Amino acid sequence: MNNQLRLNIYLMRKNRACLVFKKGGILFRVNRLVKALQFVAEMEQLAKAIDMGAAQECYYELVDDRAKKLVFECGFDQGVLSLCVWKPDDTSSKFLSKVFSWEGSSVDFRKAVQGLTLMASCARTFNVYRKG
């Protein structure tokens, strides 16, 4: 099975976006993510830190325009990078359930972040936004 990570972003007006996490045939979508460009910048900074070999563990809150919250978790140690997206459990808001996970190398993560950055910069340069 293909383990290649893809991070796709489809910008909308007002700094919102549809963010897609994909590996092989599995994908998870965050519709109407707010502060989309800040997320792209955070991923660029994270990829740079990982490229320098620094052990990393970070958490980022993903919020859509309906105030639905998800947690993006990324950890890098000894050459292995793990990425997870968590959402509040349907039975209780005190627990989280994993909705997407991926493990791979820092090189694979860097490629995914470069694709994310390219999609965001092209949309901004050519003023092409998704409806939403």
Long-range contacts (C-beta under 8 A, 24 or more apart in sequence): 1-25, 3-102, 3-103, 3-104, 3-108, 4-108, 5-83, 5-102, 5-104, 5-108, 5-109, 5-111, 5-112, 6-112, 6-115, 7-43, 7-112, 7-113, 7-115, 7-116, 8-115, 8-116, 8-119, 9-36, 9-40, 9-116, 9-119, 9-120, 9-123, 10-119, 10-123, 10-130, 11-36, 11-37, 11-119, 11-120, 11-123, 11-124, 11-128, 11-129, 11-130, 12-36, 12-129, 12-130, 12-131, 12-132, 13-129, 16-65, 16-132, 17-120, 17-130, 18-130, 18-132, 19-62, 21-83, 21-85, 21-100, 21-102, 23-100, 23-102, 26-100, 28-85, 28-99, 28-100, 30-62, 30-64, 30-70, 30-85, 31-64, 31-132, 32-64, 32-65, 32-66, 32-132, 33-62, 33-63, 33-64, 34-63, 34-64, 34-65, 35-63, 36-120, 37-120, 40-116, 40-117, 40-120, 43-113, 43-116, 43-117, 44-113, 44-117, 46-74, 46-113, 47-106, 47-109, 47-110, 47-113, 47-114, 50-76, 50-81, 50-106, 50-109, 50-110, 51-106, 51-110, 70-99, 71-96, 76-106, 76-109, 79-105, 79-106, 80-104, 80-105, 81-105, 81-106, 81-108, 81-109, 83-109
